[in-house]
């Protein structure tokens, strides 16, 4: 039997998604019924520690009903709902809007299992691109997007959603990196086989460094590659030291936004949690 070039990546993606779910000890399934959608909405509200639903159950139901991506991860032994992911069909493939994992499910690869399920779901439907946004100050998200998935940062969006009134964002300005995941591309395929290595930083200057108090120091530098330090835990800073969190927001924005707007790119994240950016040629 011969396979088309479109079929082979989809088959590989399905096997990789199944392996990731097994490693995480979960079963990933579509969310379809009204009851299941409201359970998923409750989970997202709990993850974001919000008085309001980040996404209401009726919206999840509508997206699932009209062909969008709504999936959940359940513990394969107990059947507990542990994580939910939502994606809208968009002009450029699928836009992955939100993914939430309960604290009881963290640290076991649920986010990775959901993303590989999303990749397989898309390829089965002829969709080859997934986009999303994430807070550039959250190191673990940058590392995951760049090195676990092989996604590419395509732009810096200033205060994209406006202030967000939940206990994760604490009404901080909602700057976001926009991401593009080329599901058939070499980076995604390589990352699915083996996590991409950290970026190298030897001898590179800092566009944003860290002072002795843990505050950012913004410096104008001219170099083909620069480092942008990130806070160790911006979510804790928002709760405990909002002024410091805002200083990080403004410093990283000042360093990253103009570079990406001019055609530069994010190369990766170092072991120390610094973004490596390359200026346009």
N, C-alpha and C positions, 0 to 999 in steps of 0.2 A: 504494500500500500504506500502511496506517495502522499505527502502532506503539502499544502500550499504554504507559502512564506507567511501568510496571515494566520494560519492555523497553528503552526509550530510555537510561536511565542505565547499564544493563548493556552496551549497545553502545558507549556513550561510554567507559565504564571499560575495555573490552577494547581499544579503539583507543589510549587513553592508556597502558595497560600495555605494549602492543606498542611504542609510541614510546619509552617509558622504557627498555625492554630493548634496543632498537636503539641508543639514545644511549649506553648503558653497554657496548655491544659484547658482549652475552650472550644466551643462549637460556635461558629459565626453563621448567622442566619439572617435572611431578610426580615424586616419588621413591616407588617402589613395591616393587621387588624387595628381597629380604633383603640381597643383595650391595650394592645401592645405598644401602640404609639404614645398613649398617655403615660404608660410605665416608663418608656424611653424619655419622655419629656421630664418626668419627675427625676430621673437619674441626672439629666443635664443640669437641672436646677440645683440638685444636691452637690454636684461637682463644682459648679460656679458659686455655690453658697449665696444664692440670690433669692430675693423675695419674689421676683418675677421669673417666668419661664424664659430662658435664653431662646428656646424655640418651643412653641406650644404644641401639644399633641395633635391638634387639628391641622397644623401646618405639616407636621411629619406625615400625617395620614394623606394629605393632599399630594405631597411630593412622591410618596410611595405609589399612590394610585395613578399618577400621571407619568410614571416610568423613571423617576429619579432614584437616587441611591439612599436607602435607609436600611442600615444593618446594625445588628447587636451581637455582642459576644456573651455567651453564657458559660458558666463553669461546667465542664464536661461531666463532673461527678454529681454536684449538688443541684445544678440547673439554675443557679443564681444569675441574675442579670448583672453584668459587670461593666459593660462599656457600650457606647452607642456612637454611630457615625452617620452624618447626613451630607449628601451632595446633590446639587442642582444641575440639571442639564443646562448647558450654556452654549454660547456661540463658539467657544473654543473647547469643546469636549465636555468634561464634567468639572464643576467647581465644587470642591470639597469645603463645605462651610464650617462644620463644627464636628469635633470628636471629643468625647469625654469618657474618662476612665475613673471609676470609683477608687478611693484610697485603698480599699480592700483588694483591688485588682492590680494595683500598680507594682512595678518591679518584676513582672513576669512576661513582658513582651506583648501585652494586649494591643497597644497602639500599632506595633509593627504587624501583628496578625491582621488587624483591621485594614491597614493600608494595603497589604498584599492581597487581601480579599477584594478590596476596592479595585486594585489593578486588574485582577482576574475578571471581575464583574465587567469592567470597562472593555477589556479586550474581547470578551465574549460578545459584546455588542458593537464591535468595530470602532470603539472610542480609543484613541491613542494618546490623549493628552488630559492630564488632571492639573487644575490650578487651585491655589488656596492662598491665604494670608496667615502670617504669624507675627507675634511680637518679637522684634529683633533683639530685645534685651533679655529674652529667656534663652539662656545658653543651651539647655537640653533640647529645645525645639530646633534651634539652628543646627546642632550636631545631628539630630535625628533626620532632618530634612536633607542636609548636605551629604552625610556619610552613611546613614542607614538606607536611605531611599535613592540617593543620586539625583535629587531634584536641583534645580537651578534658580537662584534668586533673580528676578527680572526687573525689580524696581522697588523704590522706597516710597510708601504712601503716608503722608503726614496726617495725623489725627483722622484716620480713615473712617471710623465709626462714630466719632465724637466721644465725649465722656461716657464710660460704661459703669453703671451703678451696681456693681456686684463686689463681693469680698476678694475676688482675684484681681480685678483691675482697679478697684478703689478710686474710680473717677479720674484716673491718670489719662493723659492724652493718648489716644489709641493709634499711635504710629504702627505701621505694619510693613514687613517685607512681603512682596508678592512673589509667589513661587510657581514654577512650571515643571511638571514631571512628564517627560517624554517616555511613555511606557514602553516603546519599542527601541528606545535609544540605548547606546552602549553603557552609559552611566547607570541607568536603572537596571539593566541586565546584570552588570557587574556587581552592583550593590545587593541585588537579590541573591547572588551566589555567595558573596563575602563582603562584609562591611568595608567601605572605602576608607583608606588610611587617613589619619589626621594630617592637616596641612603643616608644612614646615615653616619655621619662623626665624631661622638663624640669620642674624644680621639685618633684619628688617626694622625700619623706624616705626615708631608709634604715632599714628594720627590721634589716637586717644589712649593715654596711659593712666595709671592709677597712682595717686599720691599716698603718703603715709597714713592718711585718715580713711583710705578706701574710697576717696572721691575721684571723679574723672578729671584728667588734665588734657585739654584739647590743644593740639599743636599743628600749625601749618607745615606740611612736609611735601617735598617734591621727590617722588621715587616711584618706579614702576609698580612696586608692591608695598603696601602699608599694613600695619596691624591696628585693629580697633579692639581695645579691651572692653569687656562686658562685666557687669556686676555679678557677683557670685549668686545672689538670690534676690532678684528685683521684686518678687512678690512679697518677701519679708520686708524689704525696704519700704514698699508702699504702705505697709501697715505701721512700721516702727519709725521710719525716718522719711516722710514724704518729700522733704526738701532735697535729700540726697537722691531719691528716686527720680525727681524731676531734673536734677543736674545731669544724671546719666542719660535721661531721655534726650535732653537738648544737645549734649555733647555727641552722642552717637548719631543723632539726626544730622548735625552739622558736618560730621565726617563722611557719613555714608550716602546721604541723599544726593548731594551734588555729584559724587563720583559715579553712582549708578545712572543718574540722569545724563551724564556725559558719555555713557557707553561702557563704563567700567563693569567689573563683575566680582562677585564673591567667589573666591577660590575654594575656601573651606574654613574649618575651625581647627585651631591648634589644640594640643593636649591641655594647655593651660586655659583654654576657653576664650581665645582671642580670634576674632574674625580676621581672615586674610583677604584683602581686597587688591585687585589688580586694575590699574588705570587703563583707559582705552589707549590703543596704539596710535 
